[in-house]
Amino acid sequence: MNGLMRLFEQRVRGIRLIELVGGVLMFGLIFWVCLSKAKEGEDIRRMNDLDRQIAAEQAVVDGLKIQVAQLERPGRLEQLAVQYLGMKPTDPNHEARLESLAEISRTGSRPVSQAPAAVPPPPAPPPAPAAGQGDDLITVTPITAAPARKAPEVAASASGRTGGR
């Protein structure tokens, strides 16, 4: 205990050693707080810059969402399907009811070995609109019919059953 008391009573140039150590620690803490405040100000500035960038990117995303919504309008897609693909809406009389599905499956099915019917060539596409007409950003080229392929044959397994289930 006397050794510890002697440490508190020891003097350097008239100032007790414990007061000198306390003053150095106090000035160190003050210096550390000033550096922390300066770094905090820099961090706040950087966060404000990031917030501005996020807001700008969000505005771009919102603009792209609006553009996608315009491009996916059902009326526009229907117009493009009619114009470039020669498609038309389904006739209401062409739809099947649940009761008639069995009859349709009996009359509409054909053996796999039978060659598919020839596909009629698609109608010639109308001339493309001149530049500046409409707001379409997509250029559609007509698709030509691919030659009919032969159906793949199913190989018999060792047990005598055909492939599948």
Rosetta silent file (secondary structure, phi, psi, omega in degrees, C-alpha in Angstrom):
SEQUENCE: MNGLMRLFEQRVRGIRLIELVGGVLMFGLIFWVCLSKAKEGEDIRRMNDLDRQIAAEQAVVDGLKIQVAQLERPGRLEQLAVQYLGMKPTDPNHEARLESLAEISRTGSRPVSQAPAAVPPPPAPPPAPAAGQGDDLITVTPITAAPARKAPEVAASASGRTGGR
SCORE:     score description
SCORE:     0.000 S_00000001
   1 L     0.000  -35.123  179.375    0.000    0.000    0.000 S_00000001
   2 H   -66.479  -31.727  179.566    2.910    2.329    0.740 S_00000001
   3 H   -66.857  -37.924  179.248    4.258    1.742   -2.785 S_00000001
   4 H   -70.684  -39.533  179.124    0.967    2.856   -4.317 S_00000001
   5 H   -67.771  -35.260  179.833    0.791    5.956   -2.087 S_00000001
   6 H   -65.925  -33.862  178.179    4.349    6.827   -2.961 S_00000001
   7 H   -64.301  -38.160  179.947    3.351    6.760   -6.706 S_00000001
   8 H   -73.551  -27.199 -177.396    0.616    9.336   -6.033 S_00000001
   9 H   -91.323  -10.987 -177.815    2.953   11.546   -4.038 S_00000001
  10 L   -69.000  139.465 -175.434    5.869   11.482   -6.480 S_00000001
  11 E  -119.856  145.759  174.603    6.449   14.852   -8.174 S_00000001
  12 E  -125.070  113.591 -178.186    7.950   15.838  -11.520 S_00000001
  13 L    51.134   38.700  173.225    9.038   19.535  -11.642 S_00000001
  14 L    91.632   -2.888  179.678    6.575   20.404   -8.928 S_00000001
  15 E  -113.693  136.083  179.519    3.555   18.545  -10.410 S_00000001
  16 E   -66.198  146.795 -176.735    2.433   15.240   -9.024 S_00000001
  17 H   -61.253  -38.956 -179.120    2.904   12.326  -11.441 S_00000001
  18 H   -65.428  -35.383  177.743   -0.759   11.275  -11.253 S_00000001
  19 H   -70.169  -37.648  177.872   -1.876   14.773  -12.302 S_00000001
  20 H   -63.980  -45.238  178.547    0.588   14.730  -15.215 S_00000001
  21 H   -64.400  -41.845  177.803   -0.713   11.323  -16.415 S_00000001
  22 H   -61.678  -41.907  178.969   -4.332   12.521  -16.028 S_00000001
  23 H   -65.292  -41.607  178.381   -3.630   15.678  -18.072 S_00000001
  24 H   -64.045  -42.870  177.921   -1.991   13.688  -20.884 S_00000001
  25 H   -63.062  -39.927  179.780   -4.954   11.292  -20.965 S_00000001
  26 H   -63.335  -46.515  178.871   -7.392   14.230  -20.996 S_00000001
  27 H   -65.555  -34.624  175.949   -5.625   15.896  -23.953 S_00000001
  28 H   -64.217  -42.255  178.105   -5.519   12.526  -25.754 S_00000001
  29 H   -65.575  -40.539  178.668   -9.260   12.084  -25.277 S_00000001
  30 H   -62.382  -44.047  179.137   -9.945   15.628  -26.518 S_00000001
  31 H   -62.394  -41.660 -179.954   -7.819   14.979  -29.619 S_00000001
  32 H   -64.967  -40.374  178.635   -9.638   11.658  -30.232 S_00000001
  33 H   -64.553  -41.501  178.895  -13.086   13.330  -29.935 S_00000001
  34 H   -63.415  -42.752  177.130  -12.062   16.033  -32.449 S_00000001
  35 H   -63.951  -39.026  179.277  -10.872   13.410  -34.936 S_00000001
  36 H   -64.663  -41.534  178.889  -14.089   11.434  -34.452 S_00000001
  37 H   -64.358  -41.265  178.413  -16.228   14.508  -35.130 S_00000001
  38 H   -63.678  -42.600  179.091  -14.264   15.293  -38.303 S_00000001
  39 H   -66.541  -37.740  178.283  -14.679   11.704  -39.519 S_00000001
  40 H   -62.495  -41.725  177.516  -18.392   11.802  -38.655 S_00000001
  41 H   -61.449  -40.565  177.830  -18.839   14.932  -40.796 S_00000001
  42 H   -65.508  -40.725  178.551  -17.132   13.179  -43.715 S_00000001
  43 H   -64.683  -40.075  178.631  -19.352   10.127  -43.235 S_00000001
  44 H   -63.892  -41.857  178.426  -22.484   12.293  -43.181 S_00000001
  45 H   -62.333  -43.756 -179.999  -21.411   13.994  -46.422 S_00000001
  46 H   -64.920  -38.596  177.720  -20.775   10.617  -48.055 S_00000001
  47 H   -65.774  -38.415  176.930  -24.173    9.308  -46.888 S_00000001
  48 H   -64.157  -39.454  175.987  -25.907   12.367  -48.352 S_00000001
  49 H   -61.973  -43.649  178.904  -24.140   11.716  -51.674 S_00000001
  50 H   -64.204  -39.305  177.191  -25.292    8.087  -51.577 S_00000001
  51 H   -61.396  -41.017  177.714  -28.866    9.186  -50.789 S_00000001
  52 H   -64.919  -41.208  178.289  -28.817   11.470  -53.840 S_00000001
  53 H   -64.464  -41.047  178.594  -27.488    8.637  -56.011 S_00000001
  54 H   -62.562  -42.989  178.953  -30.171    6.273  -54.706 S_00000001
  55 H   -62.697  -41.086  178.880  -32.876    8.836  -55.469 S_00000001
  56 H   -65.256  -43.918  179.284  -31.526    9.306  -59.012 S_00000001
  57 H   -65.712  -36.545  177.539  -31.375    5.543  -59.604 S_00000001
  58 H   -64.461  -38.175  176.795  -34.904    5.149  -58.210 S_00000001
  59 H   -64.057  -39.219  177.410  -36.125    7.776  -60.679 S_00000001
  60 H   -64.869  -43.837  178.904  -34.486    5.793  -63.509 S_00000001
  61 H   -61.459  -43.369  178.374  -36.100    2.569  -62.260 S_00000001
  62 H   -61.572  -40.887  177.545  -39.503    4.268  -62.101 S_00000001
  63 H   -63.426  -40.301  178.189  -39.053    5.519  -65.665 S_00000001
  64 H   -67.490  -36.221  176.552  -38.148    2.019  -66.846 S_00000001
  65 H   -63.412  -40.367  177.541  -41.202    0.576  -65.083 S_00000001
  66 H   -63.713  -43.040 -179.954  -43.383    3.097  -66.916 S_00000001
  67 H   -63.591  -41.785  178.016  -41.731    2.176  -70.217 S_00000001
  68 H   -63.227  -42.370  179.417  -42.291   -1.562  -69.572 S_00000001
  69 H   -61.684  -38.950  178.282  -45.939   -0.902  -68.725 S_00000001
  70 H   -68.033  -40.397 -179.071  -46.365    0.990  -71.998 S_00000001
  71 H   -71.272  -25.538 -178.635  -44.672   -1.748  -74.018 S_00000001
  72 L   -96.283   12.466  177.871  -46.779   -4.473  -72.378 S_00000001
  73 L   -58.096  132.050 -179.434  -50.134   -2.788  -73.019 S_00000001
  74 H   -58.715  -39.381  179.706  -52.578   -5.458  -74.225 S_00000001
  75 H   -62.806  -40.812  179.242  -53.843   -3.219  -77.025 S_00000001
  76 H   -66.726  -43.688  179.412  -50.317   -2.624  -78.323 S_00000001
  77 H   -65.001  -38.686  177.585  -49.456   -6.330  -78.165 S_00000001
  78 H   -64.372  -42.853  178.879  -52.690   -7.224  -79.967 S_00000001
  79 H   -61.726  -43.564  178.630  -51.941   -4.646  -82.660 S_00000001
  80 H   -65.615  -38.147  178.886  -48.408   -6.031  -83.135 S_00000001
  81 H   -65.134  -41.136  178.427  -49.722   -9.617  -83.293 S_00000001
  82 H   -69.266  -44.396 -173.866  -52.248   -8.678  -85.966 S_00000001
  83 H   -69.223  -47.531 -171.969  -49.805   -6.490  -87.884 S_00000001
  84 H   -99.700  -28.859 -175.284  -46.712   -8.702  -87.930 S_00000001
  85 H  -108.440   -7.251  179.915  -47.915  -12.241  -87.220 S_00000001
  86 L    69.188   23.621 -179.852  -51.338  -12.182  -88.868 S_00000001
  87 L   -83.255  157.814  175.974  -52.991  -13.331  -85.640 S_00000001
  88 L  -141.891  161.004 -179.738  -56.575  -12.509  -84.749 S_00000001
  89 L   -62.865  152.277  179.826  -58.690  -12.863  -81.607 S_00000001
  90 L   -72.554  137.030  177.383  -60.272  -16.274  -80.973 S_00000001
  91 L   -70.856  134.639 -179.303  -63.862  -16.642  -82.068 S_00000001
  92 H   -59.330  -28.023  178.927  -66.116  -17.306  -79.041 S_00000001
  93 H   -74.667  -12.806 -177.543  -67.690  -20.256  -80.882 S_00000001
  94 H   -85.521   -9.060 -179.242  -64.238  -21.840  -81.200 S_00000001
  95 L   -79.939  150.939 -178.963  -63.874  -22.349  -77.455 S_00000001
  96 L  -101.603  147.749  174.180  -64.568  -25.759  -75.904 S_00000001
  97 L   -99.128  161.742 -177.912  -66.822  -26.508  -72.941 S_00000001
  98 H   -60.322  -37.332 -178.018  -65.967  -29.054  -70.266 S_00000001
  99 H   -67.147  -27.424 -174.890  -68.741  -31.402  -71.422 S_00000001
 100 H   -94.626    2.806 -177.701  -67.391  -31.571  -74.969 S_00000001
 101 H   -64.897  -38.558  179.997  -63.752  -32.389  -74.118 S_00000001
 102 H   -63.838  -44.409  179.314  -64.238  -36.177  -74.373 S_00000001
 103 H   -64.546  -40.215  179.816  -65.781  -35.876  -77.834 S_00000001
 104 H   -65.468  -39.655 -178.771  -63.042  -33.508  -78.988 S_00000001
 105 H   -68.155  -32.754  178.443  -60.301  -35.860  -77.773 S_00000001
 106 H   -72.022  -44.408 -174.891  -61.839  -38.831  -79.686 S_00000001
 107 H   -83.532  -27.828 -174.835  -62.337  -37.003  -82.956 S_00000001
 108 H   -89.251  -10.548 -176.607  -59.303  -34.743  -82.835 S_00000001
 109 L   -87.236  153.871  177.807  -56.631  -37.338  -82.058 S_00000001
 110 L  -143.445  158.313 -179.072  -54.589  -39.110  -84.731 S_00000001
 111 L   -62.824  152.937 -179.091  -51.847  -41.744  -84.601 S_00000001
 112 L   -67.709  -32.177 -176.018  -48.303  -40.563  -83.951 S_00000001
 113 L   -71.397  -18.565 -179.656  -46.994  -42.269  -87.094 S_00000001
 114 L   -70.011  136.427  179.488  -49.243  -40.164  -89.305 S_00000001
 115 L   -70.850  141.193  179.450  -47.433  -37.231  -90.892 S_00000001
 116 L   -68.319  153.447  179.637  -48.710  -33.845  -89.765 S_00000001
 117 L   -64.599  152.338  179.779  -50.736  -31.812  -92.193 S_00000001
 118 L   -64.739  136.433 -179.905  -48.898  -29.250  -94.269 S_00000001
 119 L   -86.650  124.541  179.116  -48.686  -25.906  -92.560 S_00000001
 120 L   -66.770  146.599 -179.966  -49.971  -23.087  -94.772 S_00000001
 121 L   -64.421  146.272 -179.738  -47.427  -20.324  -95.292 S_00000001
 122 L   -67.766  151.816  178.969  -47.952  -17.295  -93.052 S_00000001
 123 L   -63.412  150.148  179.768  -49.542  -14.241  -94.647 S_00000001
 124 L   -63.984  133.296 -178.645  -47.145  -11.691  -96.038 S_00000001
 125 L   -70.921  145.547  177.341  -46.417   -9.040  -93.404 S_00000001
 126 L   -67.242  159.200 -179.891  -47.615   -5.534  -94.156 S_00000001
 127 L   -60.433  144.448 -179.457  -44.932   -2.959  -94.910 S_00000001
 128 L   -66.154  142.760  178.411  -43.161   -1.624  -91.829 S_00000001
 129 L   -65.272  149.709  179.620  -44.309    1.815  -90.684 S_00000001
 130 L   -66.533  155.958  179.951  -42.064    4.701  -91.567 S_00000001
 131 L   -60.359  138.699  178.543  -39.721    6.034  -88.892 S_00000001
 132 L    99.820  -16.142  177.836  -41.424    8.460  -86.573 S_00000001
 133 L   -89.849  123.134  177.175  -44.812    6.717  -86.732 S_00000001
 134 L    80.121  172.311 -177.706  -45.758    5.192  -83.395 S_00000001
 135 L  -115.592   22.861 -178.443  -43.729    4.676  -80.291 S_00000001
 136 L   -73.111  133.730  178.886  -42.681    1.055  -80.855 S_00000001
 137 L  -102.842   -4.319 -173.491  -39.115    0.338  -79.915 S_00000001
 138 L  -110.752  132.453  174.349  -39.160   -3.261  -81.119 S_00000001
 139 L  -101.281  124.775 -176.954  -38.687   -4.351  -84.722 S_00000001
 140 L  -107.791  129.784  175.507  -40.414   -7.657  -85.428 S_00000001
 141 L  -106.269  142.330 -178.738  -39.390   -9.865  -88.319 S_00000001
 142 L   -67.163  148.602 -179.324  -41.794  -12.548  -89.595 S_00000001
 143 L  -100.226  128.531  177.588  -40.971  -16.141  -88.711 S_00000001
 144 L   -84.343  152.555 -178.205  -40.947  -18.661  -91.551 S_00000001
 145 L   -71.468  134.762  177.873  -42.468  -22.094  -91.003 S_00000001
 146 L   -81.527  150.591  178.050  -39.936  -24.785  -90.147 S_00000001
 147 L   -62.894  146.767 -177.871  -40.086  -28.090  -92.079 S_00000001
 148 L   -66.476  139.565  179.062  -42.199  -30.745  -90.389 S_00000001
 149 L  -104.125  150.702  176.065  -40.214  -33.212  -88.269 S_00000001
 150 L   -77.547  140.437 -179.749  -40.902  -36.882  -87.885 S_00000001
 151 L   -67.104  140.330  179.890  -42.106  -37.850  -84.427 S_00000001
 152 L   -69.167  140.912  178.991  -39.446  -39.686  -82.374 S_00000001
 153 L   -87.698  145.717 -178.877  -40.061  -43.400  -81.945 S_00000001
 154 L   -93.843  125.294 -179.920  -40.156  -44.877  -78.471 S_00000001
 155 L   -79.719  143.649  179.246  -37.777  -47.825  -77.951 S_00000001
 156 E   -77.621  141.788  178.857  -39.082  -50.901  -76.159 S_00000001
 157 L   -84.592  175.066 -177.463  -37.488  -51.696  -72.818 S_00000001
 158 L   -64.121  -27.445 -177.464  -36.112  -55.145  -71.797 S_00000001
 159 L   -82.969   -3.923  177.530  -39.367  -55.949  -69.973 S_00000001
 160 L    95.628   -8.188  178.378  -41.392  -55.525  -73.144 S_00000001
 161 L   -86.076  152.452  175.785  -43.081  -52.305  -72.081 S_00000001
 162 E   -82.088  160.338 -177.655  -42.707  -49.156  -74.087 S_00000001
 163 L   -61.237  164.377  179.202  -40.941  -46.163  -72.583 S_00000001
 164 L   120.737 -129.916 -174.367  -42.826  -43.688  -70.477 S_00000001
 165 L   -89.776    0.000    0.000  -44.692  -44.468  -67.297 S_00000001
